Amino acid sequence: MSDLLEVLPDFDIKPFTHLFHSLEKNDITVTDLVTSDPKEIARRCPLPSADVQRLVSEIIQALQGDVQSGVKTCKITATRNINTAGTAGGCDSEGTGSVRGEKVKTLDTAIDRALAGGFQPGHITEIVGESAVGKTQLVLGLLLSVQLPPPRGLGKGAIYVSTEAPLNTSRLKQMLYSHPEYEGMEPQDQPSLDHVHTIATNDLEAQEHILRYQLPVAVKRFNIGLVVLDSVAANFRAEHETRTPAGLAERAVELGKLGAMLRRVAIDNKAAIVVTNQVSDRFEDPKNMLRPSSPATMSSPALPGPGIPAAHVEIRREVQSLDYQQCFFTGWGNDRQETHGQYKNPALGLAWANQISARVVLKMESQRQEYTGGNIWREKKKSRTFAVVFAPWAPPTHPPVRYEIGMQGIASVVDTVNPATALAEVGEEHADLLNEELWATDEDDEFP
């Protein structure tokens, strides 16, 4: 319980001092007390179950009171800003309020606009996508841009924690010398690889030790404003058994500890934490759950209310299930234009989704061919898109921002031939104008 007074400095520990030695010996944190069963903690320590239950209740009440007081402070500060400056200031992670917070930018106008200015310090942001979509390319660019002075950056260094491949310094140098934002700068003002520090974690035990003990010290010593974990799922997938309920529960506990460690570093040092995550295939289509229930499904033990058909009760239950709700926070399944074969799920499940503040999804459409006439087919390039799924400082991105990967890193591209966008602009009555087969060609200019 070494972190209890860090989380709740005003908490009265006198009634529970007889519990702390055993809790500290078994490495029980505030996160464990809030997320785990008090009876299970009492069995592990061992301690009286009633005393542990009373401690958990007191901690939960203190946390709720702390949140409510923070909200009140934010409202008071925002009201004061309105009265004095005419505009309401935003509230930072500590509830103190600020007119405009500094953020880590990608230096691309369209992508930074989707992020409402960039990646927010004090929060954990996840970048999720399948292989070769550009997750590492995006975070490599952040390692350089965070070094720029405010408001373009934070004027601080960065730490890159790798769990798969080591830091690609040659690619990082290529971005530095190819990006147009850095070309016109004086050498002393340009970002430097000297301010990018890297740590390799080959297994879960080493990762926990580094993030718990070494990372907080390194962030303060080297004046770090950005910590990148690439990727968060690699070690968990390699070492944790996820085929049994006990394995999933154990992994959820470890993910809770990881989230608590990263949040503490982010809040205490006002640093941005960006993690990359892998995906897995989703085989169930959530949209099928809205179809009328079959007779077999309607024989549910749940009894409908008076005047409500059993089919409506079953549909309501399905809409409230995780299989249906996950399309709103995973980033896949909420777009009607998305095909069923493209559905993915971010790795580590709901337990990890509850640890992050924001999720950014990078997608890549499958390569396809287009007909150019004369029995000639041309290969089209793979299209990549960027979208914010949820974030406390930015709305969801719609439509997604198309981008490509070049020498400078990722850069947005103008979607001039998106049929969905064009259809919305010209209207359904002129939808034939979007049919490429009806477009005029050079052969049409010849008179008969």
C-alpha positions, 0 to 999 in steps of 0.5 A, spaced: 500 500 500 505 504 498 501 508 493 495 509 497 497 516 500 500 518 493 493 517 490 489 519 496 494 524 500 488 526 505 486 518 507 485 517 514 490 510 515 489 510 522 483 505 523 487 500 517 494 500 520 494 493 522 492 491 514 498 495 511 504 490 512 501 484 509 498 488 503 505 491 502 508 484 503 503 481 497 504 487 493 497 490 493 496 496 490 490 501 490 488 499 483 488 491 486 483 493 492 478 497 487 478 492 481 479 485 485 474 481 490 476 483 497 475 476 499 480 474 494 485 479 497 483 477 504 485 470 502 491 472 499 494 476 504 491 473 509 487 478 513 480 479 516 475 479 510 471 484 514 476 489 515 479 488 508 471 490 505 471 496 510 478 499 507 475 498 500 469 501 501 473 507 505 477 508 499 472 508 494 468 513 497 474 517 498 476 516 490 468 518 489 469 525 493 476 526 490 473 526 483 467 530 485 471 536 488 475 536 482 469 537 477 467 542 482 474 546 481 474 545 474 467 548 473 469 554 478 476 555 474 472 555 468 467 560 470 472 565 472 475 564 466 469 566 462 468 572 467 475 575 466 477 573 459 470 572 455 472 564 454 472 558 458 478 555 459 479 547 458 480 543 465 487 539 465 488 532 468 489 535 475 482 539 475 486 546 475 484 549 468 488 552 463 486 556 457 490 552 452 494 546 454 500 544 450 500 538 446 505 533 442 503 534 435 504 530 428 506 536 424 500 534 419 495 539 419 489 534 418 491 529 423 492 534 428 486 537 427 482 530 428 486 530 434 484 537 436 491 539 437 495 533 438 496 528 443 494 530 450 500 530 456 497 526 462 493 521 458 495 514 455 493 514 448 493 508 444 494 507 437 491 500 434 492 497 427 494 491 423 501 490 421 504 495 416 499 500 417 504 505 420 503 505 427 511 505 428 512 510 423 507 515 427 510 514 434 517 515 431 515 522 428 512 524 435 519 522 438 522 528 434 516 533 434 515 533 442 522 536 442 520 542 438 518 548 443 511 550 445 506 551 442 509 546 436 511 541 441 513 540 449 520 542 448 522 536 452 525 529 450 522 522 449 523 515 451 522 509 446 520 503 450 520 497 445 518 490 446 519 487 439 524 490 435 529 495 437 529 503 435 530 504 428 535 510 428 536 510 421 529 511 419 528 516 425 534 520 422 531 519 415 525 523 418 529 528 421 532 530 414 526 529 410 521 533 414 519 540 411 518 542 418 525 541 420 529 543 413 528 551 414 530 550 422 537 552 424 541 546 426 541 548 434 533 548 433 532 542 430 530 536 434 536 531 435 537 524 436 541 525 443 534 527 446 531 520 444 532 515 449 530 507 448 529 501 453 528 494 450 524 489 454 524 482 452 519 479 457 513 481 462 518 481 468 523 486 465 517 490 462 514 491 469 521 492 473 523 498 468 516 501 468 515 501 475 522 503 478 526 505 472 521 509 468 519 514 473 526 516 475 529 517 467 523 521 466 525 526 471 532 526 470 532 527 462 526 532 462 521 527 458 515 529 455 513 523 451 513 516 453 512 511 447 511 503 448 511 499 442 507 495 443 503 493 449 501 487 447 507 483 445 509 481 452 502 479 454 501 475 448 507 471 449 507 469 456 499 470 458 494 464 458 488 467 455 484 460 454 481 459 461 477 464 465 483 464 470 488 466 465 484 472 463 483 474 470 490 474 471 492 478 465 486 483 467 490 484 474 496 485 470 493 490 465 490 494 471 497 494 474 500 497 468 495 502 466 496 505 474 504 505 473 503 509 466 498 513 469 502 515 475 508 517 470 503 521 465 500 525 471 506 526 475 510 529 470 505 532 465 508 527 460 504 524 454 504 516 454 503 513 447 502 506 446 501 501 440 497 495 440 496 489 435 489 487 433 485 480 432 480 478 427 473 479 429 468 473 426 461 476 429 458 481 425 454 486 430 449 488 425 446 482 425 444 482 432 439 487 430 435 482 426 429 480 428 430 474 433 428 467 431 423 463 434 429 459 438 431 465 440 425 468 443 424 462 448 428 466 452 427 465 460 427 472 461 419 475 461 417 481 457 414 486 461 406 487 459 405 489 452 412 488 450 413 483 445 418 478 447 422 479 440 423 486 442 426 484 449 431 480 446 433 485 441 434 490 447 438 485 451 443 484 444 444 491 444 446 492 451 451 486 450 458 487 449 458 484 442 454 489 440 457 495 444 464 494 442 463 497 435 463 503 439 469 503 442 474 498 438 474 502 432 471 497 427 464 495 426 460 502 427 461 504 419 456 502 415 461 502 409 465 497 412 465 490 410 464 484 415 471 481 413 475 487 415 472 487 422 478 487 427 478 487 435 484 491 439 488 486 443 488 485 450 480 486 450 476 490 455 481 490 461 486 494 457 480 498 454 479 501 461 486 503 462 487 508 456 484 515 455 484 515 448 484 510 442 486 512 435 485 507 429 489 506 423 486 502 418 488 499 411 484 497 405 485 491 401 489 492 395 484 492 389 484 493 381 480 498 377 478 498 370 481 503 365 478 501 359 481 496 353 481 490 358 486 493 362 486 493 369 490 497 374 493 496 381 490 501 386 495 503 392 493 501 399 489 506 402 490 508 409 486 512 414 486 515 421 481 516 426 480 518 433 475 513 436 474 516 443 478 521 447 476 526 452 479 532 448 477 530 441 471 528 438 470 522 434 473 523 427 468 522 421 470 521 415 477 518 417 483 522 414 486 518 409 494 518 409 500 515 406 507 513 408 513 517 405 520 519 407 518 524 412 513 519 416 506 519 415 502 525 411 495 526 410 492 526 403 486 529 399 481 524 398 478 527 391 475 521 389 471 518 395 464 516 392 461 517 399 463 524 400 462 526 393 455 523 393 453 527 399 455 533 395 452 532 389 446 529 392 442 522 390 439 525 384 446 526 380 449 519 383 450 517 375 455 523 375 460 518 379 459 512 375 466 512 371 464 508 366 459 514 364 465 519 364 467 522 357 474 520 354 478 522 349 475 517 344 468 521 345 471 527 342 472 524 335 466 526 331 463 520 327 
